[in-house]
Amino acid sequence: MVARPLIGVSTYLESGARWGVWELEAALLPAGYPRLVQRAGGLAAMLPPDDPAHAAAAVARLDGLVIAGGPDVEPVRYGAEREPRTGPAARERDAWELALIDAALAAGIPLLGICRGMQLLNVALGGTLVQHIDGHAEVVGVFGSHSVKPVPGSLYAGVVPEETSVPTYHHQAVERLGTGLVASAYAEDGTVEAIELPTAPWTLGVQWHPEMGEDLRVMRGLVRAAGG
């Protein structure tokens, strides 16, 4: 039997989580993420926030890495002042996930950033973010959908060659691309919806939430690269 690639997925760390009779601090990951990894042929491992100094050791045990969606990146990370509609800082998670990204890029481990994960990939390489856009999260707590169009010849277009409708929920977006990154998909309004690093073995960020849909191709691309 061929071993399934081990895919690490970063997680939330939240206080006041409730289950059964308990209300405690918990490392949380929406079930769509591990299910997507499993359906795409991988084994999922949760990576809760930890000391950034341990990131390289964690990544060394993985075949692939997913940086999951979540809260807004703290603007100080990309040299900006916080705007009124930017959410509360998640400093521990920012530090851990940026260290994971750096470690994955240094080790050549296949990497997929989802929503916040794509934004953090951009910030990790010196890019900046728009702190608020309209139209990509129309109802609070409800995923919407819109079309994204791939850039021909890109890594993303090799995985999903046609324009597709994707599950979306975000109010921030890529502004200036980080060093070496290129845009590989756009929404109809011009928002950058996917970025990639052509100099890396397999590094892709998508602004939408594939774990909330049925299309496995993006995650299968990561799992195949991790298995190779």
C-alpha positions in Angstrom: 0.0 0.0 0.0 1.3 3.4 -1.0 1.7 5.7 2.1 -0.5 8.8 2.1 1.4 12.1 2.3 1.3 13.8 5.7 -0.2 17.3 5.3 0.0 19.7 8.3 -2.8 22.2 8.7 -2.4 25.3 10.9 -5.1 25.9 13.5 -6.9 28.4 15.6 -6.3 28.8 19.3 -9.5 30.0 20.9 -10.8 30.6 24.5 -14.3 29.7 25.5 -14.8 26.8 23.1 -17.7 24.6 24.2 -18.3 20.8 23.8 -20.2 18.5 26.2 -19.9 19.9 29.7 -16.7 21.7 28.9 -15.8 25.3 28.1 -12.1 25.6 27.7 -9.3 27.0 25.6 -9.0 24.8 22.5 -7.0 24.3 19.3 -9.7 24.5 16.7 -9.8 23.6 13.0 -13.1 23.6 11.0 -13.7 20.0 9.9 -13.7 21.0 6.2 -9.9 21.3 6.2 -9.0 17.8 7.3 -11.8 16.3 5.3 -10.5 18.0 2.2 -7.0 16.7 2.8 -8.4 13.2 3.4 -10.6 13.3 0.3 -7.7 14.4 -1.8 -5.6 11.4 -0.7 -3.6 12.8 2.3 -3.3 12.4 6.0 -4.1 15.5 8.0 -2.2 16.7 11.1 -3.2 19.7 13.1 -0.5 22.3 13.9 -1.7 24.6 16.7 0.2 27.8 17.5 3.6 27.0 19.1 7.0 28.7 19.6 8.1 29.9 16.2 11.5 28.4 16.9 9.9 25.0 16.5 8.5 25.6 13.1 11.4 24.1 11.1 11.3 20.9 13.2 7.6 20.6 12.6 7.8 21.2 8.9 10.7 18.6 8.6 8.2 15.9 9.6 5.6 16.9 7.0 5.2 16.1 3.3 3.1 19.2 2.7 1.7 22.3 4.6 -1.6 24.1 4.5 -2.0 27.5 6.2 -5.7 27.7 7.0 -8.1 30.7 6.9 -8.9 32.8 9.9 -8.5 36.3 11.4 -7.0 39.3 9.8 -3.2 39.6 9.7 -2.0 42.3 12.1 -1.2 45.3 9.8 2.1 45.9 11.6 3.3 42.8 9.9 3.3 44.6 6.5 4.1 48.1 7.8 0.6 49.6 7.9 -1.5 51.3 10.5 -4.6 49.4 11.6 -7.8 50.6 9.9 -11.2 50.7 11.7 -12.7 47.6 9.9 -9.6 45.4 10.5 -10.3 42.7 13.1 -8.5 42.0 16.4 -4.8 40.9 16.2 -4.0 37.2 16.5 -0.3 37.7 17.3 0.6 34.2 18.4 -1.0 32.7 15.3 0.7 35.3 13.0 4.1 34.5 14.4 3.7 30.7 14.2 2.3 30.6 10.7 4.8 33.1 9.3 7.5 30.8 10.8 5.9 27.8 9.2 5.8 29.5 5.8 9.4 30.5 6.1 10.4 26.9 7.1 8.4 25.4 4.2 9.9 27.7 1.7 13.4 27.0 3.0 12.9 23.3 2.9 11.1 23.2 -0.4 8.0 21.6 1.1 4.8 22.0 -1.0 2.6 24.8 0.5 -1.0 25.8 0.1 -2.3 29.0 1.7 -6.1 29.3 2.0 -7.7 32.8 2.4 -5.7 34.2 5.4 -3.0 31.7 4.5 -2.6 33.3 1.0 -2.5 36.7 2.6 0.2 35.6 5.1 2.2 34.0 2.2 2.2 37.4 0.5 3.2 39.2 3.7 5.9 36.7 4.5 7.6 37.7 1.2 7.3 41.4 1.7 3.9 42.1 0.2 1.0 44.2 1.5 -2.7 43.9 2.0 -5.8 45.9 1.3 -7.5 46.1 4.7 -11.1 46.2 3.4 -12.9 45.4 0.2 -16.6 45.1 -0.4 -18.5 42.3 -2.2 -16.5 39.2 -1.1 -18.3 38.6 2.3 -21.8 39.9 1.8 -23.5 38.2 4.8 -21.7 37.9 8.1 -21.0 34.2 8.9 -22.3 33.0 5.5 -20.0 31.9 2.6 -20.9 33.4 -0.7 -19.6 32.5 -4.2 -18.1 34.2 -7.2 -16.1 33.2 -10.3 -12.3 33.2 -10.6 -10.4 33.1 -13.8 -7.0 31.5 -14.0 -4.0 33.1 -15.6 -2.9 30.9 -18.6 0.4 29.1 -18.0 0.3 29.4 -14.2 0.6 26.6 -11.7 -3.0 27.2 -10.8 -4.2 27.0 -14.4 -2.4 23.7 -14.6 -4.6 22.5 -11.7 -7.9 24.2 -12.6 -7.7 25.3 -16.3 -11.2 26.9 -16.6 -13.0 29.7 -14.9 -14.9 28.4 -11.9 -17.3 29.5 -9.1 -15.6 29.2 -5.7 -16.8 29.5 -2.0 -15.7 32.9 -0.7 -15.6 34.8 2.6 -13.1 37.6 3.1 -12.9 41.3 3.4 -9.1 41.8 2.9 -7.0 41.1 -0.2 -3.5 41.2 -1.7 -2.4 44.7 -2.6 1.4 44.7 -3.5 2.7 41.3 -4.3 5.6 39.9 -2.3 9.0 39.3 -3.8 8.9 36.6 -6.5 5.2 36.0 -6.2 2.9 36.3 -9.3 -0.9 36.5 -9.5 -2.4 33.4 -11.0 -6.2 34.0 -10.8 -8.5 37.0 -10.6 -12.1 37.7 -9.7 -14.3 39.7 -12.1 -13.7 42.9 -10.0 -9.9 42.5 -10.4 -9.2 41.2 -7.0 -6.2 38.9 -6.9 -7.6 35.4 -6.1 -4.6 33.2 -6.4 -0.8 33.8 -6.1 2.1 31.4 -6.6 5.9 31.3 -6.3 7.4 30.0 -9.6 10.8 29.6 -8.1 9.5 27.1 -5.4 8.7 23.5 -6.1 4.9 23.9 -5.4 3.7 27.0 -3.6 0.2 28.3 -4.1 -2.2 30.6 -2.3 -5.9 30.9 -3.0 -8.2 33.6 -1.6 -11.3 31.4 -1.5 -12.2 28.4 0.7 -11.9 25.1 -1.2 -12.7 23.2 2.1 -16.3 24.6 1.8 -16.8 23.2 -1.7 -16.7 20.0 -3.7 -13.8 20.7 -6.0 -10.8 18.7 -4.8 -8.4 19.8 -7.6 -6.4 22.4 -5.6 -5.9 20.1 -2.6 -5.1 17.2 -4.9 -2.4 19.3 -6.5 -0.8 19.8 -3.1 -1.1 16.2 -2.1 0.4 15.0 -5.4 3.3 17.3 -5.0 3.7 16.2 -1.4 3.7 12.6 -2.5 6.3 13.2 -5.2 
